[in-house]
Amino acid sequence: MVTKQCRVVYFETPVNPTMELIDLQAVRRVVDRLNAGRTDVEKIRIVVDNTFSTPYCQRPLEHGVDLVVHSLTKASAGLARKWAGR
């Protein structure tokens, strides 16, 4: 249930550990309908954790997502050449 106070839809894709994919464009369409009549300050933003997929395999911004996050406590850039975090 989405209330008037909702400002963010946050999810991980693909979903870990099931590897289920979420249709990013479908989420964008739903959020656009929910945003109808909202001011810019009230608009719901879509935030995706793309850590598992990495930018090499999936680019959520190209599918209407507002913000993408990656955890660099895991390998990034393939072959474990890039690490960050504790």
Number of C-alpha atoms within 10 A of each C-alpha: 3 11 7 11 9 13 15 14 14 12 13 20 19 19 15 12 7 7 12 11 11 13 11 17 14 12 16 17 12 10 18 15 10 16 17 9 10 12 9 8 7 13 19 21 18 21 18 21 19 21 21 20 18 17 14 9 9 15 14 20 14 10 14 15 18 15 13 17 12 16 15 13 12 14 16 20 11 9 7 9 8 12 13 10 7 6
